Amino acid sequence: MSYFLYHLRLTHEAAARFAYDCAQAFVICASSPHAAREVAAINAGDEKPDTWRDPKLTKCAKIGVATHCPTGVIVQDFYES
C-alpha cells in the first residue's frame, strides 16, 4: 500500500470561528485524503472532529509520497490559549 503526505488546514472562515485550543493545520501520513481527514479528526481540539471531515471547512492537499513513515500526524499547528 502506498502512503502519502497530506497538508490539512482550516479555511479562513473556519479559523475565524475558533479563538483558542484548536488545531490550525496538520501534515499527516496516510493512504488517502479520507484517511488523512480521519487522523486529523481524531486529533481535533475545540474545533471538533467533524470540522476536519468537512471539505467546506478544511483544505486537504497531497504534498508528497511517504517512503518510511508511520500513519498518523507528522506535524500539528495547534493554537493554545
mmJSON file of the N, C-alpha and C atoms, coordinates in Angstrom:
{"data_MODEL":{"atom_site":{
"group_PDB":["ATOM","ATOM","ATOM","ATOM","ATOM","ATOM","ATOM","ATOM","ATOM","ATOM","ATOM","ATOM","ATOM","ATOM","ATOM","ATOM","ATOM","ATOM","ATOM","ATOM","ATOM","ATOM","ATOM","ATOM","ATOM","ATOM","ATOM","ATOM","ATOM","ATOM","ATOM","ATOM","ATOM","ATOM","ATOM","ATOM","ATOM","ATOM","ATOM","ATOM","ATOM","ATOM","ATOM","ATOM","ATOM","ATOM","ATOM","ATOM","ATOM","ATOM","ATOM","ATOM","ATOM","ATOM","ATOM","ATOM","ATOM","ATOM","ATOM","ATOM","ATOM","ATOM","ATOM","ATOM","ATOM","ATOM","ATOM","ATOM","ATOM","ATOM","ATOM","ATOM","ATOM","ATOM","ATOM","ATOM","ATOM","ATOM","ATOM","ATOM","ATOM","ATOM","ATOM","ATOM","ATOM","ATOM","ATOM","ATOM","ATOM","ATOM","ATOM","ATOM","ATOM","ATOM","ATOM","ATOM","ATOM","ATOM","ATOM","ATOM","ATOM","ATOM","ATOM","ATOM","ATOM","ATOM","ATOM","ATOM","ATOM","ATOM","ATOM","ATOM","ATOM","ATOM","ATOM","ATOM","ATOM","ATOM","ATOM","ATOM","ATOM","ATOM","ATOM","ATOM","ATOM","ATOM","ATOM","ATOM","ATOM","ATOM","ATOM","ATOM","ATOM","ATOM","ATOM","ATOM","ATOM","ATOM","ATOM","ATOM","ATOM","ATOM","ATOM","ATOM","ATOM","ATOM","ATOM","ATOM","ATOM","ATOM","ATOM","ATOM","ATOM","ATOM","ATOM","ATOM","ATOM","ATOM","ATOM","ATOM","ATOM","ATOM","ATOM","ATOM","ATOM","ATOM","ATOM","ATOM","ATOM","ATOM","ATOM","ATOM","ATOM","ATOM","ATOM","ATOM","ATOM","ATOM","ATOM","ATOM","ATOM","ATOM","ATOM","ATOM","ATOM","ATOM","ATOM","ATOM","ATOM","ATOM","ATOM","ATOM","ATOM","ATOM","ATOM","ATOM","ATOM","ATOM","ATOM","ATOM","ATOM","ATOM","ATOM","ATOM","ATOM","ATOM","ATOM","ATOM","ATOM","ATOM","ATOM","ATOM","ATOM","ATOM","ATOM","ATOM","ATOM","ATOM","ATOM","ATOM","ATOM","ATOM","ATOM","ATOM","ATOM","ATOM","ATOM","ATOM","ATOM","ATOM","ATOM","ATOM","ATOM","ATOM","ATOM","ATOM","ATOM","ATOM","ATOM","ATOM","ATOM","ATOM","ATOM"],
"id":[1,2,3,4,5,6,7,8,9,10,11,12,13,14,15,16,17,18,19,20,21,22,23,24,25,26,27,28,29,30,31,32,33,34,35,36,37,38,39,40,41,42,43,44,45,46,47,48,49,50,51,52,53,54,55,56,57,58,59,60,61,62,63,64,65,66,67,68,69,70,71,72,73,74,75,76,77,78,79,80,81,82,83,84,85,86,87,88,89,90,91,92,93,94,95,96,97,98,99,100,101,102,103,104,105,106,107,108,109,110,111,112,113,114,115,116,117,118,119,120,121,122,123,124,125,126,127,128,129,130,131,132,133,134,135,136,137,138,139,140,141,142,143,144,145,146,147,148,149,150,151,152,153,154,155,156,157,158,159,160,161,162,163,164,165,166,167,168,169,170,171,172,173,174,175,176,177,178,179,180,181,182,183,184,185,186,187,188,189,190,191,192,193,194,195,196,197,198,199,200,201,202,203,204,205,206,207,208,209,210,211,212,213,214,215,216,217,218,219,220,221,222,223,224,225,226,227,228,229,230,231,232,233,234,235,236,237,238,239,240,241,242,243],
"type_symbol":["N","C","C","N","C","C","N","C","C","N","C","C","N","C","C","N","C","C","N","C","C","N","C","C","N","C","C","N","C","C","N","C","C","N","C","C","N","C","C","N","C","C","N","C","C","N","C","C","N","C","C","N","C","C","N","C","C","N","C","C","N","C","C","N","C","C","N","C","C","N","C","C","N","C","C","N","C","C","N","C","C","N","C","C","N","C","C","N","C","C","N","C","C","N","C","C","N","C","C","N","C","C","N","C","C","N","C","C","N","C","C","N","C","C","N","C","C","N","C","C","N","C","C","N","C","C","N","C","C","N","C","C","N","C","C","N","C","C","N","C","C","N","C","C","N","C","C","N","C","C","N","C","C","N","C","C","N","C","C","N","C","C","N","C","C","N","C","C","N","C","C","N","C","C","N","C","C","N","C","C","N","C","C","N","C","C","N","C","C","N","C","C","N","C","C","N","C","C","N","C","C","N","C","C","N","C","C","N","C","C","N","C","C","N","C","C","N","C","C","N","C","C","N","C","C","N","C","C","N","C","C","N","C","C","N","C","C","N","C","C","N","C","C"],
"label_atom_id":["N","CA","C","N","CA","C","N","CA","C","N","CA","C","N","CA","C","N","CA","C","N","CA","C","N","CA","C","N","CA","C","N","CA","C","N","CA","C","N","CA","C","N","CA","C","N","CA","C","N","CA","C","N","CA","C","N","CA","C","N","CA","C","N","CA","C","N","CA","C","N","CA","C","N","CA","C","N","CA","C","N","CA","C","N","CA","C","N","CA","C","N","CA","C","N","CA","C","N","CA","C","N","CA","C","N","CA","C","N","CA","C","N","CA","C","N","CA","C","N","CA","C","N","CA","C","N","CA","C","N","CA","C","N","CA","C","N","CA","C","N","CA","C","N","CA","C","N","CA","C","N","CA","C","N","CA","C","N","CA","C","N","CA","C","N","CA","C","N","CA","C","N","CA","C","N","CA","C","N","CA","C","N","CA","C","N","CA","C","N","CA","C","N","CA","C","N","CA","C","N","CA","C","N","CA","C","N","CA","C","N","CA","C","N","CA","C","N","CA","C","N","CA","C","N","CA","C","N","CA","C","N","CA","C","N","CA","C","N","CA","C","N","CA","C","N","CA","C","N","CA","C","N","CA","C","N","CA","C","N","CA","C","N","CA","C","N","CA","C","N","CA","C","N","CA","C","N","CA","C","N","CA","C"],
"label_alt_id":[null,null,null,null,null,null,null,null,null,null,null,null,null,null,null,null,null,null,null,null,null,null,null,null,null,null,null,null,null,null,null,null,null,null,null,null,null,null,null,null,null,null,null,null,null,null,null,null,null,null,null,null,null,null,null,null,null,null,null,null,null,null,null,null,null,null,null,null,null,null,null,null,null,null,null,null,null,null,null,null,null,null,null,null,null,null,null,null,null,null,null,null,null,null,null,null,null,null,null,null,null,null,null,null,null,null,null,null,null,null,null,null,null,null,null,null,null,null,null,null,null,null,null,null,null,null,null,null,null,null,null,null,null,null,null,null,null,null,null,null,null,null,null,null,null,null,null,null,null,null,null,null,null,null,null,null,null,null,null,null,null,null,null,null,null,null,null,null,null,null,null,null,null,null,null,null,null,null,null,null,null,null,null,null,null,null,null,null,null,null,null,null,null,null,null,null,null,null,null,null,null,null,null,null,null,null,null,null,null,null,null,null,null,null,null,null,null,null,null,null,null,null,null,null,null,null,null,null,null,null,null,null,null,null,null,null,null,null,null,null,null,null,null],
"label_comp_id":["MET","MET","MET","SER","SER","SER","TYR","TYR","TYR","PHE","PHE","PHE","LEU","LEU","LEU","TYR","TYR","TYR","HIS","HIS","HIS","LEU","LEU","LEU","ARG","ARG","ARG","LEU","LEU","LEU","THR","THR","THR","HIS","HIS","HIS","GLU","GLU","GLU","ALA","ALA","ALA","ALA","ALA","ALA","ALA","ALA","ALA","ARG","ARG","ARG","PHE","PHE","PHE","ALA","ALA","ALA","TYR","TYR","TYR","ASP","ASP","ASP","CYS","CYS","CYS","ALA","ALA","ALA","GLN","GLN","GLN","ALA","ALA","ALA","PHE","PHE","PHE","VAL","VAL","VAL","ILE","ILE","ILE","CYS","CYS","CYS","ALA","ALA","ALA","SER","SER","SER","SER","SER","SER","PRO","PRO","PRO","HIS","HIS","HIS","ALA","ALA","ALA","ALA","ALA","ALA","ARG","ARG","ARG","GLU","GLU","GLU","VAL","VAL","VAL","ALA","ALA","ALA","ALA","ALA","ALA","ILE","ILE","ILE","ASN","ASN","ASN","ALA","ALA","ALA","GLY","GLY","GLY","ASP","ASP","ASP","GLU","GLU","GLU","LYS","LYS","LYS","PRO","PRO","PRO","ASP","ASP","ASP","THR","THR","THR","TRP","TRP","TRP","ARG","ARG","ARG","ASP","ASP","ASP","PRO","PRO","PRO","LYS","LYS","LYS","LEU","LEU","LEU","THR","THR","THR","LYS","LYS","LYS","CYS","CYS","CYS","ALA","ALA","ALA","LYS","LYS","LYS","ILE","ILE","ILE","GLY","GLY","GLY","VAL","VAL","VAL","ALA","ALA","ALA","THR","THR","THR","HIS","HIS","HIS","CYS","CYS","CYS","PRO","PRO","PRO","THR","THR","THR","GLY","GLY","GLY","VAL","VAL","VAL","ILE","ILE","ILE","VAL","VAL","VAL","GLN","GLN","GLN","ASP","ASP","ASP","PHE","PHE","PHE","TYR","TYR","TYR","GLU","GLU","GLU","SER","SER","SER"],
"label_asym_id":["A","A","A","A","A","A","A","A","A","A","A","A","A","A","A","A","A","A","A","A","A","A","A","A","A","A","A","A","A","A","A","A","A","A","A","A","A","A","A","A","A","A","A","A","A","A","A","A","A","A","A","A","A","A","A","A","A","A","A","A","A","A","A","A","A","A","A","A","A","A","A","A","A","A","A","A","A","A","A","A","A","A","A","A","A","A","A","A","A","A","A","A","A","A","A","A","A","A","A","A","A","A","A","A","A","A","A","A","A","A","A","A","A","A","A","A","A","A","A","A","A","A","A","A","A","A","A","A","A","A","A","A","A","A","A","A","A","A","A","A","A","A","A","A","A","A","A","A","A","A","A","A","A","A","A","A","A","A","A","A","A","A","A","A","A","A","A","A","A","A","A","A","A","A","A","A","A","A","A","A","A","A","A","A","A","A","A","A","A","A","A","A","A","A","A","A","A","A","A","A","A","A","A","A","A","A","A","A","A","A","A","A","A","A","A","A","A","A","A","A","A","A","A","A","A","A","A","A","A","A","A","A","A","A","A","A","A","A","A","A","A","A","A"],
"label_entity_id":["1","1","1","1","1","1","1","1","1","1","1","1","1","1","1","1","1","1","1","1","1","1","1","1","1","1","1","1","1","1","1","1","1","1","1","1","1","1","1","1","1","1","1","1","1","1","1","1","1","1","1","1","1","1","1","1","1","1","1","1","1","1","1","1","1","1","1","1","1","1","1","1","1","1","1","1","1","1","1","1","1","1","1","1","1","1","1","1","1","1","1","1","1","1","1","1","1","1","1","1","1","1","1","1","1","1","1","1","1","1","1","1","1","1","1","1","1","1","1","1","1","1","1","1","1","1","1","1","1","1","1","1","1","1","1","1","1","1","1","1","1","1","1","1","1","1","1","1","1","1","1","1","1","1","1","1","1","1","1","1","1","1","1","1","1","1","1","1","1","1","1","1","1","1","1","1","1","1","1","1","1","1","1","1","1","1","1","1","1","1","1","1","1","1","1","1","1","1","1","1","1","1","1","1","1","1","1","1","1","1","1","1","1","1","1","1","1","1","1","1","1","1","1","1","1","1","1","1","1","1","1","1","1","1","1","1","1","1","1","1","1","1","1"],
"label_seq_id":[1,1,1,2,2,2,3,3,3,4,4,4,5,5,5,6,6,6,7,7,7,8,8,8,9,9,9,10,10,10,11,11,11,12,12,12,13,13,13,14,14,14,15,15,15,16,16,16,17,17,17,18,18,18,19,19,19,20,20,20,21,21,21,22,22,22,23,23,23,24,24,24,25,25,25,26,26,26,27,27,27,28,28,28,29,29,29,30,30,30,31,31,31,32,32,32,33,33,33,34,34,34,35,35,35,36,36,36,37,37,37,38,38,38,39,39,39,40,40,40,41,41,41,42,42,42,43,43,43,44,44,44,45,45,45,46,46,46,47,47,47,48,48,48,49,49,49,50,50,50,51,51,51,52,52,52,53,53,53,54,54,54,55,55,55,56,56,56,57,57,57,58,58,58,59,59,59,60,60,60,61,61,61,62,62,62,63,63,63,64,64,64,65,65,65,66,66,66,67,67,67,68,68,68,69,69,69,70,70,70,71,71,71,72,72,72,73,73,73,74,74,74,75,75,75,76,76,76,77,77,77,78,78,78,79,79,79,80,80,80,81,81,81],
"pdbx_PDB_ins_code":[null,null,null,null,null,null,null,null,null,null,null,null,null,null,null,null,null,null,null,null,null,null,null,null,null,null,null,null,null,null,null,null,null,null,null,null,null,null,null,null,null,null,null,null,null,null,null,null,null,null,null,null,null,null,null,null,null,null,null,null,null,null,null,null,null,null,null,null,null,null,null,null,null,null,null,null,null,null,null,null,null,null,null,null,null,null,null,null,null,null,null,null,null,null,null,null,null,null,null,null,null,null,null,null,null,null,null,null,null,null,null,null,null,null,null,null,null,null,null,null,null,null,null,null,null,null,null,null,null,null,null,null,null,null,null,null,null,null,null,null,null,null,null,null,null,null,null,null,null,null,null,null,null,null,null,null,null,null,null,null,null,null,null,null,null,null,null,null,null,null,null,null,null,null,null,null,null,null,null,null,null,null,null,null,null,null,null,null,null,null,null,null,null,null,null,null,null,null,null,null,null,null,null,null,null,null,null,null,null,null,null,null,null,null,null,null,null,null,null,null,null,null,null,null,null,null,null,null,null,null,null,null,null,null,null,null,null,null,null,null,null,null,null],
"Cartn_x":[0.84,0.0,0.879,0.518,1.252,0.738,1.663,1.314,1.781,1.037,1.319,1.319,1.91,1.866,0.792,-0.064,-1.149,-1.027,-1.26,-1.333,-2.81,-3.28,-4.663,-4.642,-5.54,-5.63,-7.078,-7.377,-8.695,-8.808,-9.99,-10.223,-10.228,-10.121,-10.134,-11.441,-12.536,-13.841,-13.911,-13.408,-13.435,-12.5,-11.32,-10.354,-10.927,-11.745,-12.341,-13.348,-13.872,-14.857,-14.231,-12.962,-12.314,-11.172,-11.282,-10.283,-9.079,-9.326,-8.246,-8.452,-7.37,-7.392,-7.921,-7.385,-7.801,-6.6,-6.687,-5.672,-5.919,-4.864,-4.957,-4.59,-3.642,-3.154,-2.43,-2.293,-1.584,-0.781,0.289,0.882,0.697,0.061,-0.328,0.134,0.635,0.974,-0.243,-0.785,-1.983,-2.082,-2.969,-3.132,-4.064,-4.872,-5.831,-6.214,-6.816,-7.299,-8.333,-9.194,-10.198,-9.519,-8.52,-7.797,-7.079,-6.525,-5.853,-6.848,-8.032,-9.063,-9.485,-9.554,-9.915,-8.841,-7.574,-6.483,-6.579,-6.821,-6.977,-8.16,-9.26,-10.448,-10.152,-9.386,-9.013,-8.184,-7.429,-6.529,-7.079,-8.373,-9.002,-9.011,-9.092,-9.262,-10.682,-10.825,-12.164,-12.912,-12.21,-12.893,-13.751,-13.643,-14.445,-14.025,-14.11,-13.673,-14.346,-15.636,-16.339,-15.826,-15.184,-14.591,-13.596,-12.781,-11.726,-12.277,-13.479,-14.122,-14.856,-15.064,-15.877,-14.997,-15.05,-14.232,-14.587,-15.743,-16.093,-15.361,-14.924,-14.261,-12.756,-12.289,-10.855,-10.385,-9.114,-8.478,-7.515,-7.437,-6.547,-5.8,-4.476,-3.663,-2.562,-2.383,-1.288,-0.003,0.997,2.241,3.464,3.285,4.427,4.097,5.099,4.999,5.821,5.271,5.967,6.624,7.906,8.599,8.784,9.139,9.329,8.664,7.37,6.602,5.441,5.276,4.091,2.843,1.724,0.461,0.162,-0.169,-0.516,-0.006,-0.088,0.313,1.834,2.354,3.789,4.059,3.253,3.361,1.95,1.758,0.471,0.708,-0.036,-0.037,-1.271,-1.045,-2.149,-2.075,-3.169,-3.238,-3.858,-3.023,-3.46,-3.599,-4.592,-4.79,-3.834],
"Cartn_y":[-1.185,0.0,1.24,2.216,3.474,4.445,5.221,6.254,7.6,8.627,9.971,10.943,12.09,13.167,14.154,14.521,15.464,16.666,17.832,19.054,19.412,19.461,19.839,21.136,22.049,23.313,23.782,24.578,25.206,26.263,26.432,27.555,28.825,29.976,31.229,31.397,30.99,31.095,30.217,29.003,28.086,28.565,29.057,29.53,30.697,31.525,32.673,32.24,31.032,30.534,30.135,29.787,29.211,30.117,30.619,31.55,30.831,29.8,29.143,27.634,26.941,25.497,24.725,25.06,24.334,24.098,23.022,22.727,23.644,24.241,25.11,24.35,23.392,22.669,21.402,20.48,19.219,18.861,18.104,17.293,15.865,15.041,13.686,12.686,11.555,10.429,9.504,9.266,8.428,7.849,6.887,6.217,6.961,7.904,8.627,9.934,10.867,12.091,11.793,10.816,10.442,9.968,9.114,8.617,9.756,10.695,11.848,12.695,12.896,13.671,12.965,11.639,10.893,11.035,10.998,11.191,12.596,13.595,14.965,15.047,14.401,14.427,13.858,12.793,12.169,13.121,14.006,14.924,16.341,16.509,17.833,18.377,19.702,20.373,20.87,22.131,22.714,22.876,22.758,22.887,21.67,20.618,19.397,18.539,17.226,16.304,16.491,16.762,16.882,18.039,19.014,20.12,19.58,18.615,18.08,17.133,16.678,15.803,16.602,17.885,18.728,19.521,19.214,19.933,21.419,21.827,23.246,24.024,23.318,23.964,23.761,22.767,22.459,22.145,22.367,22.037,20.881,19.971,18.818,18.69,18.796,18.729,17.679,16.849,15.888,16.661,16.507,17.264,16.381,15.066,14.199,12.732,11.913,10.465,10.068,9.224,8.768,7.424,7.333,6.062,5.306,6.005,5.377,6.25,6.062,6.962,6.202,6.282,5.651,6.456,5.804,6.502,7.362,8.609,9.5,10.906,11.675,13.08,13.178,13.944,14.231,15.554,16.571,17.897,18.44,19.124,19.75,21.188,22.126,23.521,23.703,23.857,23.919,25.261,26.024,27.311,27.116,27.3,27.04,28.358,28.44,29.663,29.699],
"Cartn_z":[0.0,0.0,0.0,-0.793,-0.857,0.198,0.723,1.688,1.171,1.521,1.04,2.206,1.979,2.953,2.52,3.458,3.191,4.125,3.564,4.365,4.503,5.726,6.007,6.797,6.452,7.183,7.218,8.234,8.31,7.226,6.665,5.767,6.627,5.99,6.739,7.502,6.877,7.525,8.776,8.673,9.819,10.92,10.552,11.552,12.358,11.727,12.413,13.483,13.389,14.362,15.691,15.665,16.838,17.299,18.53,19.031,19.652,20.439,21.178,21.21,21.581,21.799,20.589,19.426,18.232,17.321,16.585,15.575,14.381,13.87,12.704,11.425,11.573,10.395,10.83,9.878,10.097,8.852,9.046,7.988,8.479,7.638,8.034,6.985,7.448,6.578,6.565,5.355,5.234,3.834,3.671,2.378,1.43,1.957,1.123,1.812,1.069,1.716,2.803,2.555,3.552,4.842,4.704,5.883,6.602,5.845,6.45,7.238,6.686,7.394,8.694,8.668,9.884,10.963,10.564,11.535,12.132,11.297,11.8,12.765,12.421,13.279,14.662,14.709,15.983,16.834,16.186,16.886,16.993,16.786,16.85,18.27,18.349,19.635,19.749,20.182,20.34,19.021,17.904,16.607,16.277,17.053,16.932,15.732,15.872,14.824,13.462,13.441,12.152,11.301,11.918,11.163,10.144,10.553,9.677,8.616,8.789,7.796,6.716,6.95,6.067,5.091,3.797,2.812,2.672,3.196,3.169,4.261,5.311,6.442,6.453,5.706,5.696,4.279,4.056,2.78,3.024,2.058,2.15,0.827,0.874,-0.338,-0.183,-1.2,-1.205,-1.471,-0.591,-0.741,-0.97,-0.917,-1.149,-1.005,-1.271,-1.124,0.087,0.932,2.135,1.86,2.146,1.944,3.264,4.306,5.62,6.666,6.815,7.658,8.283,9.612,10.204,9.878,9.743,9.52,10.741,10.507,11.612,11.405,12.478,12.452,12.432,11.487,11.416,12.123,11.797,12.409,12.625,13.75,14.038,14.475,13.891,14.31,15.192,16.501,17.46,18.179,18.135,18.807,20.174,21.205,22.571,23.324,24.2,24.98,26.164],
"occupancy":[1.0,1.0,1.0,1.0,1.0,1.0,1.0,1.0,1.0,1.0,1.0,1.0,1.0,1.0,1.0,1.0,1.0,1.0,1.0,1.0,1.0,1.0,1.0,1.0,1.0,1.0,1.0,1.0,1.0,1.0,1.0,1.0,1.0,1.0,1.0,1.0,1.0,1.0,1.0,1.0,1.0,1.0,1.0,1.0,1.0,1.0,1.0,1.0,1.0,1.0,1.0,1.0,1.0,1.0,1.0,1.0,1.0,1.0,1.0,1.0,1.0,1.0,1.0,1.0,1.0,1.0,1.0,1.0,1.0,1.0,1.0,1.0,1.0,1.0,1.0,1.0,1.0,1.0,1.0,1.0,1.0,1.0,1.0,1.0,1.0,1.0,1.0,1.0,1.0,1.0,1.0,1.0,1.0,1.0,1.0,1.0,1.0,1.0,1.0,1.0,1.0,1.0,1.0,1.0,1.0,1.0,1.0,1.0,1.0,1.0,1.0,1.0,1.0,1.0,1.0,1.0,1.0,1.0,1.0,1.0,1.0,1.0,1.0,1.0,1.0,1.0,1.0,1.0,1.0,1.0,1.0,1.0,1.0,1.0,1.0,1.0,1.0,1.0,1.0,1.0,1.0,1.0,1.0,1.0,1.0,1.0,1.0,1.0,1.0,1.0,1.0,1.0,1.0,1.0,1.0,1.0,1.0,1.0,1.0,1.0,1.0,1.0,1.0,1.0,1.0,1.0,1.0,1.0,1.0,1.0,1.0,1.0,1.0,1.0,1.0,1.0,1.0,1.0,1.0,1.0,1.0,1.0,1.0,1.0,1.0,1.0,1.0,1.0,1.0,1.0,1.0,1.0,1.0,1.0,1.0,1.0,1.0,1.0,1.0,1.0,1.0,1.0,1.0,1.0,1.0,1.0,1.0,1.0,1.0,1.0,1.0,1.0,1.0,1.0,1.0,1.0,1.0,1.0,1.0,1.0,1.0,1.0,1.0,1.0,1.0,1.0,1.0,1.0,1.0,1.0,1.0,1.0,1.0,1.0,1.0,1.0,1.0,1.0,1.0,1.0,1.0,1.0,1.0],
"B_iso_or_equiv":[0.0,0.0,0.0,0.0,0.0,0.0,0.0,0.0,0.0,0.0,0.0,0.0,0.0,0.0,0.0,0.0,0.0,0.0,0.0,0.0,0.0,0.0,0.0,0.0,0.0,0.0,0.0,0.0,0.0,0.0,0.0,0.0,0.0,0.0,0.0,0.0,0.0,0.0,0.0,0.0,0.0,0.0,0.0,0.0,0.0,0.0,0.0,0.0,0.0,0.0,0.0,0.0,0.0,0.0,0.0,0.0,0.0,0.0,0.0,0.0,0.0,0.0,0.0,0.0,0.0,0.0,0.0,0.0,0.0,0.0,0.0,0.0,0.0,0.0,0.0,0.0,0.0,0.0,0.0,0.0,0.0,0.0,0.0,0.0,0.0,0.0,0.0,0.0,0.0,0.0,0.0,0.0,0.0,0.0,0.0,0.0,0.0,0.0,0.0,0.0,0.0,0.0,0.0,0.0,0.0,0.0,0.0,0.0,0.0,0.0,0.0,0.0,0.0,0.0,0.0,0.0,0.0,0.0,0.0,0.0,0.0,0.0,0.0,0.0,0.0,0.0,0.0,0.0,0.0,0.0,0.0,0.0,0.0,0.0,0.0,0.0,0.0,0.0,0.0,0.0,0.0,0.0,0.0,0.0,0.0,0.0,0.0,0.0,0.0,0.0,0.0,0.0,0.0,0.0,0.0,0.0,0.0,0.0,0.0,0.0,0.0,0.0,0.0,0.0,0.0,0.0,0.0,0.0,0.0,0.0,0.0,0.0,0.0,0.0,0.0,0.0,0.0,0.0,0.0,0.0,0.0,0.0,0.0,0.0,0.0,0.0,0.0,0.0,0.0,0.0,0.0,0.0,0.0,0.0,0.0,0.0,0.0,0.0,0.0,0.0,0.0,0.0,0.0,0.0,0.0,0.0,0.0,0.0,0.0,0.0,0.0,0.0,0.0,0.0,0.0,0.0,0.0,0.0,0.0,0.0,0.0,0.0,0.0,0.0,0.0,0.0,0.0,0.0,0.0,0.0,0.0,0.0,0.0,0.0,0.0,0.0,0.0,0.0,0.0,0.0,0.0,0.0,0.0],
"pdbx_formal_charge":[null,null,null,null,null,null,null,null,null,null,null,null,null,null,null,null,null,null,null,null,null,null,null,null,null,null,null,null,null,null,null,null,null,null,null,null,null,null,null,null,null,null,null,null,null,null,null,null,null,null,null,null,null,null,null,null,null,null,null,null,null,null,null,null,null,null,null,null,null,null,null,null,null,null,null,null,null,null,null,null,null,null,null,null,null,null,null,null,null,null,null,null,null,null,null,null,null,null,null,null,null,null,null,null,null,null,null,null,null,null,null,null,null,null,null,null,null,null,null,null,null,null,null,null,null,null,null,null,null,null,null,null,null,null,null,null,null,null,null,null,null,null,null,null,null,null,null,null,null,null,null,null,null,null,null,null,null,null,null,null,null,null,null,null,null,null,null,null,null,null,null,null,null,null,null,null,null,null,null,null,null,null,null,null,null,null,null,null,null,null,null,null,null,null,null,null,null,null,null,null,null,null,null,null,null,null,null,null,null,null,null,null,null,null,null,null,null,null,null,null,null,null,null,null,null,null,null,null,null,null,null,null,null,null,null,null,null,null,null,null,null,null,null],
"auth_seq_id":[1,1,1,2,2,2,3,3,3,4,4,4,5,5,5,6,6,6,7,7,7,8,8,8,9,9,9,10,10,10,11,11,11,12,12,12,13,13,13,14,14,14,15,15,15,16,16,16,17,17,17,18,18,18,19,19,19,20,20,20,21,21,21,22,22,22,23,23,23,24,24,24,25,25,25,26,26,26,27,27,27,28,28,28,29,29,29,30,30,30,31,31,31,32,32,32,33,33,33,34,34,34,35,35,35,36,36,36,37,37,37,38,38,38,39,39,39,40,40,40,41,41,41,42,42,42,43,43,43,44,44,44,45,45,45,46,46,46,47,47,47,48,48,48,49,49,49,50,50,50,51,51,51,52,52,52,53,53,53,54,54,54,55,55,55,56,56,56,57,57,57,58,58,58,59,59,59,60,60,60,61,61,61,62,62,62,63,63,63,64,64,64,65,65,65,66,66,66,67,67,67,68,68,68,69,69,69,70,70,70,71,71,71,72,72,72,73,73,73,74,74,74,75,75,75,76,76,76,77,77,77,78,78,78,79,79,79,80,80,80,81,81,81],
"auth_comp_id":["MET","MET","MET","SER","SER","SER","TYR","TYR","TYR","PHE","PHE","PHE","LEU","LEU","LEU","TYR","TYR","TYR","HIS","HIS","HIS","LEU","LEU","LEU","ARG","ARG","ARG","LEU","LEU","LEU","THR","THR","THR","HIS","HIS","HIS","GLU","GLU","GLU","ALA","ALA","ALA","ALA","ALA","ALA","ALA","ALA","ALA","ARG","ARG","ARG","PHE","PHE","PHE","ALA","ALA","ALA","TYR","TYR","TYR","ASP","ASP","ASP","CYS","CYS","CYS","ALA","ALA","ALA","GLN","GLN","GLN","ALA","ALA","ALA","PHE","PHE","PHE","VAL","VAL","VAL","ILE","ILE","ILE","CYS","CYS","CYS","ALA","ALA","ALA","SER","SER","SER","SER","SER","SER","PRO","PRO","PRO","HIS","HIS","HIS","ALA","ALA","ALA","ALA","ALA","ALA","ARG","ARG","ARG","GLU","GLU","GLU","VAL","VAL","VAL","ALA","ALA","ALA","ALA","ALA","ALA","ILE","ILE","ILE","ASN","ASN","ASN","ALA","ALA","ALA","GLY","GLY","GLY","ASP","ASP","ASP","GLU","GLU","GLU","LYS","LYS","LYS","PRO","PRO","PRO","ASP","ASP","ASP","THR","THR","THR","TRP","TRP","TRP","ARG","ARG","ARG","ASP","ASP","ASP","PRO","PRO","PRO","LYS","LYS","LYS","LEU","LEU","LEU","THR","THR","THR","LYS","LYS","LYS","CYS","CYS","CYS","ALA","ALA","ALA","LYS","LYS","LYS","ILE","ILE","ILE","GLY","GLY","GLY","VAL","VAL","VAL","ALA","ALA","ALA","THR","THR","THR","HIS","HIS","HIS","CYS","CYS","CYS","PRO","PRO","PRO","THR","THR","THR","GLY","GLY","GLY","VAL","VAL","VAL","ILE","ILE","ILE","VAL","VAL","VAL","GLN","GLN","GLN","ASP","ASP","ASP","PHE","PHE","PHE","TYR","TYR","TYR","GLU","GLU","GLU","SER","SER","SER"],
"auth_asym_id":["A","A","A","A","A","A","A","A","A","A","A","A","A","A","A","A","A","A","A","A","A","A","A","A","A","A","A","A","A","A","A","A","A","A","A","A","A","A","A","A","A","A","A","A","A","A","A","A","A","A","A","A","A","A","A","A","A","A","A","A","A","A","A","A","A","A","A","A","A","A","A","A","A","A","A","A","A","A","A","A","A","A","A","A","A","A","A","A","A","A","A","A","A","A","A","A","A","A","A","A","A","A","A","A","A","A","A","A","A","A","A","A","A","A","A","A","A","A","A","A","A","A","A","A","A","A","A","A","A","A","A","A","A","A","A","A","A","A","A","A","A","A","A","A","A","A","A","A","A","A","A","A","A","A","A","A","A","A","A","A","A","A","A","A","A","A","A","A","A","A","A","A","A","A","A","A","A","A","A","A","A","A","A","A","A","A","A","A","A","A","A","A","A","A","A","A","A","A","A","A","A","A","A","A","A","A","A","A","A","A","A","A","A","A","A","A","A","A","A","A","A","A","A","A","A","A","A","A","A","A","A","A","A","A","A","A","A","A","A","A","A","A","A"],
"auth_atom_id":["N","CA","C","N","CA","C","N","CA","C","N","CA","C","N","CA","C","N","CA","C","N","CA","C","N","CA","C","N","CA","C","N","CA","C","N","CA","C","N","CA","C","N","CA","C","N","CA","C","N","CA","C","N","CA","C","N","CA","C","N","CA","C","N","CA","C","N","CA","C","N","CA","C","N","CA","C","N","CA","C","N","CA","C","N","CA","C","N","CA","C","N","CA","C","N","CA","C","N","CA","C","N","CA","C","N","CA","C","N","CA","C","N","CA","C","N","CA","C","N","CA","C","N","CA","C","N","CA","C","N","CA","C","N","CA","C","N","CA","C","N","CA","C","N","CA","C","N","CA","C","N","CA","C","N","CA","C","N","CA","C","N","CA","C","N","CA","C","N","CA","C","N","CA","C","N","CA","C","N","CA","C","N","CA","C","N","CA","C","N","CA","C","N","CA","C","N","CA","C","N","CA","C","N","CA","C","N","CA","C","N","CA","C","N","CA","C","N","CA","C","N","CA","C","N","CA","C","N","CA","C","N","CA","C","N","CA","C","N","CA","C","N","CA","C","N","CA","C","N","CA","C","N","CA","C","N","CA","C","N","CA","C","N","CA","C","N","CA","C","N","CA","C","N","CA","C","N","CA","C","N","CA","C"],
"pdbx_PDB_model_num":[1,1,1,1,1,1,1,1,1,1,1,1,1,1,1,1,1,1,1,1,1,1,1,1,1,1,1,1,1,1,1,1,1,1,1,1,1,1,1,1,1,1,1,1,1,1,1,1,1,1,1,1,1,1,1,1,1,1,1,1,1,1,1,1,1,1,1,1,1,1,1,1,1,1,1,1,1,1,1,1,1,1,1,1,1,1,1,1,1,1,1,1,1,1,1,1,1,1,1,1,1,1,1,1,1,1,1,1,1,1,1,1,1,1,1,1,1,1,1,1,1,1,1,1,1,1,1,1,1,1,1,1,1,1,1,1,1,1,1,1,1,1,1,1,1,1,1,1,1,1,1,1,1,1,1,1,1,1,1,1,1,1,1,1,1,1,1,1,1,1,1,1,1,1,1,1,1,1,1,1,1,1,1,1,1,1,1,1,1,1,1,1,1,1,1,1,1,1,1,1,1,1,1,1,1,1,1,1,1,1,1,1,1,1,1,1,1,1,1,1,1,1,1,1,1,1,1,1,1,1,1,1,1,1,1,1,1,1,1,1,1,1,1]
}}}
